[in-house]
């Protein structure tokens, strides 16, 4: 295969959770531009509609399913519906997630459970459903988990996000464990760990601390609208066929400081 063929996703089918905005939508553009047909999952119908229109205007074939992935029953429904639409799922991107800020000693139990349900439980149960229905029977598949550099280190003093950091650390090791178990099925499982990118989730913190974040980032900037695309295509394509159980920090170098 040529290098271009290794990265080509023509004819591939991808399911992207949290795909209606932010990093999920950036990844959707990347996979779609390389030829994949997409199903996006999010809670809000209106945001999904806007995302599908945006992708369609770029020549990308995209569908949508509205669901709350905190609910295991809805996860199974999404898996079944995605397969009805796509017939197979070659690429699963587990991107849906949430954050919550509070001091550890006052962290609400409801917030903790919400983050664990969405950031790690949904990642496992969606992978399990798609694995059993599509990837394991066909002995092929690419699973890309979106964690965070927050899962690779502790908390800076101004970031009281113990629930988020804990869940993202779990996502990184979940990737290793699943990759080890499903390698026999020729399923690659890898993680992208973004640093700070502008998003609804980060806007409040960046509004107050963007200068500090940039100062502690070797490349001297936060992530932009193109900065996850290459990593996503790499892990989704045959270019990464001999890589599994790994994480890639896309953070301008902040995690090394």
C-alpha positions as CSV (number, residue, x, y, z in Angstrom):
1,X,0.0,0.0,0.0
2,X,1.1,3.5,-0.7
3,X,1.2,6.0,2.1
4,X,-1.9,7.7,0.7
5,X,-3.7,4.4,0.7
6,X,-2.7,3.7,4.3
7,X,-4.5,6.9,5.4
8,X,-7.5,6.6,3.0
9,X,-10.9,5.9,4.7
10,X,-13.0,5.6,1.6
11,X,-15.8,3.2,2.3
12,X,-15.3,3.1,6.0
13,X,-18.1,3.6,8.5
14,X,-17.6,5.6,11.6
15,X,-19.7,6.2,14.8
16,X,-18.7,9.3,16.7
17,X,-20.1,10.1,20.2
18,X,-20.3,13.7,21.2
19,X,-19.9,14.5,17.5
20,X,-22.1,17.5,17.1
21,X,-19.7,20.2,18.2
22,X,-16.2,21.0,19.5
23,X,-13.6,18.2,19.3
24,X,-16.1,15.6,18.1
25,X,-17.1,17.7,15.2
26,X,-13.5,18.4,14.3
27,X,-12.9,14.7,14.3
28,X,-16.0,14.1,12.2
29,X,-14.7,16.5,9.6
30,X,-11.3,14.7,9.5
31,X,-12.7,11.2,9.1
32,X,-15.3,12.5,6.6
33,X,-12.8,14.3,4.5
34,X,-10.8,11.1,4.2
35,X,-13.9,9.3,2.9
36,X,-15.7,7.8,5.8
37,X,-19.5,7.8,6.2
38,X,-20.5,9.0,9.6
39,X,-23.1,8.6,12.4
40,X,-22.9,11.4,15.0
41,X,-24.4,10.9,18.5
42,X,-25.3,13.7,20.9
43,X,-28.1,14.6,23.3
44,X,-29.4,17.6,21.4
45,X,-31.3,17.2,18.2
46,X,-30.8,20.8,17.1
47,X,-27.0,20.6,17.5
48,X,-26.9,17.3,15.6
49,X,-29.0,18.9,12.8
50,X,-26.6,21.8,12.5
51,X,-23.6,19.5,12.5
52,X,-25.0,17.2,9.8
53,X,-25.7,20.3,7.6
54,X,-22.2,21.6,8.1
55,X,-20.7,18.2,7.2
56,X,-23.0,17.8,4.2
57,X,-22.1,21.2,2.8
58,X,-18.5,19.9,2.9
59,X,-19.5,16.8,0.8
60,X,-19.4,14.4,3.8
61,X,-22.1,11.8,4.2
62,X,-23.4,12.1,7.8
63,X,-26.3,10.8,9.9
64,X,-27.3,11.5,13.5
65,X,-28.8,9.8,16.5
66,X,-30.0,11.7,19.6
67,X,-29.3,9.9,22.8
68,X,-28.2,10.4,26.4
69,X,-25.2,8.0,26.8
70,X,-25.4,8.0,30.6
71,X,-28.2,5.5,30.0
72,X,-27.0,2.0,29.1
73,X,-30.3,1.2,27.4
74,X,-29.9,4.1,25.1
75,X,-26.3,3.0,24.4
76,X,-27.6,-0.3,23.0
77,X,-30.2,1.6,21.0
78,X,-27.5,3.8,19.5
79,X,-25.5,0.7,18.5
80,X,-28.4,-1.0,16.9
81,X,-29.5,2.2,15.1
82,X,-26.0,2.9,13.8
83,X,-25.7,-0.6,12.4
84,X,-29.1,-0.3,10.7
85,X,-27.9,2.9,9.0
86,X,-24.3,1.9,8.3
87,X,-24.5,-2.0,8.2
88,X,-21.1,-2.1,9.9
89,X,-19.0,0.1,12.2
90,X,-15.3,0.1,11.2
91,X,-14.4,3.1,13.5
92,X,-15.7,4.0,16.9
93,X,-14.8,7.3,18.4
94,X,-15.7,7.6,22.1
95,X,-15.7,11.3,22.5
96,X,-18.8,12.2,24.6
97,X,-17.8,13.7,27.9
98,X,-18.4,16.2,30.6
99,X,-16.6,18.1,33.3
100,X,-17.5,19.6,36.7
101,X,-15.5,21.9,38.9
102,X,-15.6,21.8,42.7
103,X,-13.2,21.3,45.6
104,X,-12.6,17.6,46.3
105,X,-14.0,17.9,49.9
106,X,-17.2,19.4,48.6
107,X,-17.6,17.5,45.3
108,X,-21.2,16.6,44.7
109,X,-22.0,12.9,44.5
110,X,-24.4,13.6,41.6
111,X,-21.6,15.3,39.6
112,X,-19.2,12.5,40.3
113,X,-21.7,9.9,39.1
114,X,-22.6,11.9,36.0
115,X,-18.9,12.2,35.0
116,X,-18.2,8.5,35.6
117,X,-21.3,7.5,33.7
118,X,-20.6,9.6,30.7
119,X,-16.8,9.7,30.6
120,X,-15.9,6.1,31.3
121,X,-19.0,3.9,31.6
122,X,-20.4,5.0,28.3
123,X,-17.0,4.5,26.7
124,X,-16.9,0.9,27.9
125,X,-20.6,0.0,27.1
126,X,-20.5,1.6,23.7
127,X,-17.2,-0.3,22.9
128,X,-18.8,-3.5,24.2
129,X,-21.9,-3.1,22.1
130,X,-20.1,-2.2,18.8
131,X,-17.5,-4.8,19.5
132,X,-20.0,-7.6,19.9
133,X,-22.3,-6.5,17.1
134,X,-19.8,-5.5,14.4
135,X,-16.1,-5.6,15.2
136,X,-15.5,-9.0,16.8
137,X,-17.6,-11.0,14.3
138,X,-15.7,-9.4,11.4
139,X,-12.3,-9.5,13.3
140,X,-11.5,-5.9,12.5
141,X,-12.0,-2.5,14.0
142,X,-10.6,0.8,15.2
143,X,-11.6,2.2,18.6
144,X,-10.4,5.7,19.4
145,X,-11.0,7.0,22.9
146,X,-10.8,10.7,23.6
147,X,-9.3,11.2,27.1
148,X,-7.2,14.2,28.1
149,X,-3.8,15.3,29.4
150,X,-5.8,15.7,32.6
151,X,-5.7,11.9,32.8
152,X,-1.9,11.9,32.8
153,X,-1.2,14.1,35.8
154,X,-2.6,15.6,38.9
155,X,-4.6,18.9,39.3
156,X,-3.0,22.3,39.1
157,X,-4.2,24.2,42.2
158,X,-6.6,26.5,40.2
159,X,-8.3,23.5,38.6
160,X,-10.7,21.7,41.0
161,X,-11.7,18.9,38.6
162,X,-10.9,15.7,40.4
163,X,-13.9,13.9,38.8
164,X,-12.8,14.8,35.3
165,X,-9.1,13.9,35.9
166,X,-10.1,10.6,37.6
167,X,-12.4,9.6,34.7
168,X,-9.8,10.5,32.0
169,X,-7.1,8.6,33.8
170,X,-9.5,5.6,33.8
171,X,-10.0,6.1,30.1
172,X,-6.3,5.8,29.4
173,X,-6.0,2.5,31.3
174,X,-9.3,1.3,29.9
175,X,-7.7,1.7,26.5
176,X,-4.7,-0.4,27.5
177,X,-6.8,-3.2,29.0
178,X,-9.2,-3.4,26.1
179,X,-6.4,-3.3,23.5
180,X,-4.7,-6.2,25.3
181,X,-7.9,-8.3,25.4
182,X,-9.2,-7.5,21.8
183,X,-5.9,-7.7,19.9
184,X,-6.8,-11.3,19.1
185,X,-9.7,-9.9,17.1
186,X,-7.5,-7.5,15.1
187,X,-9.2,-4.5,16.9
188,X,-6.9,-1.6,17.6
189,X,-7.8,0.5,20.6
190,X,-5.9,3.8,21.2
191,X,-6.5,7.1,23.0
192,X,-6.0,10.7,22.0
193,X,-5.3,13.0,25.0
194,X,-6.0,16.6,24.0
195,X,-4.6,19.5,25.9
196,X,-6.5,22.8,26.1
197,X,-8.7,23.5,23.1
198,X,-11.4,26.2,22.9
199,X,-14.8,24.5,23.6
200,X,-17.9,25.0,25.7
201,X,-16.3,22.8,28.4
202,X,-13.1,24.9,28.6
203,X,-14.4,28.4,27.9
204,X,-14.7,29.5,31.5
205,X,-11.3,28.3,32.6
206,X,-9.5,29.7,29.5
207,X,-11.2,33.0,30.0
208,X,-9.5,33.3,33.4
209,X,-6.3,31.3,32.9
210,X,-5.4,31.3,29.1
211,X,-2.2,33.3,29.7
212,X,-1.0,30.8,32.3
213,X,-1.9,27.8,30.1
214,X,0.0,29.3,27.1
215,X,3.0,30.2,29.2
216,X,3.3,26.5,30.3
217,X,2.9,25.1,26.8
218,X,6.2,24.8,24.9
219,X,4.6,25.6,21.5
220,X,3.1,28.7,23.1
221,X,-0.6,28.3,22.0
222,X,-3.7,26.3,22.7
223,X,-5.2,23.8,20.3
224,X,-7.0,24.9,17.2
225,X,-9.6,23.8,14.7
226,X,-7.2,21.5,12.7
227,X,-5.0,20.2,15.5
228,X,-6.8,16.9,16.2
229,X,-7.5,15.9,12.6
230,X,-4.2,14.2,11.9
231,X,-4.2,12.2,15.0
232,X,-7.8,11.0,14.5
233,X,-7.1,10.0,10.9
234,X,-3.9,8.2,11.9
235,X,-5.6,6.1,14.6
236,X,-8.7,5.4,12.4
237,X,-6.7,4.3,9.3
238,X,-4.4,1.4,8.3
239,X,-1.5,3.7,9.0
240,X,-1.8,2.7,12.7
241,X,-2.5,-1.0,12.1
242,X,0.5,-2.1,14.3
243,X,-0.3,0.3,17.1
244,X,-2.6,-0.5,19.9
245,X,-3.1,0.4,23.6
246,X,-1.3,3.7,23.2
247,X,-2.1,7.3,24.0
248,X,-1.0,10.3,22.0
249,X,-1.0,13.7,23.8
250,X,-2.1,16.5,21.4
251,X,-1.3,19.4,23.7
252,X,1.5,21.6,22.4
253,X,3.9,19.8,24.8
254,X,2.2,20.9,28.0
255,X,2.4,17.4,29.6
256,X,6.2,17.3,29.4
257,X,6.6,20.5,31.5
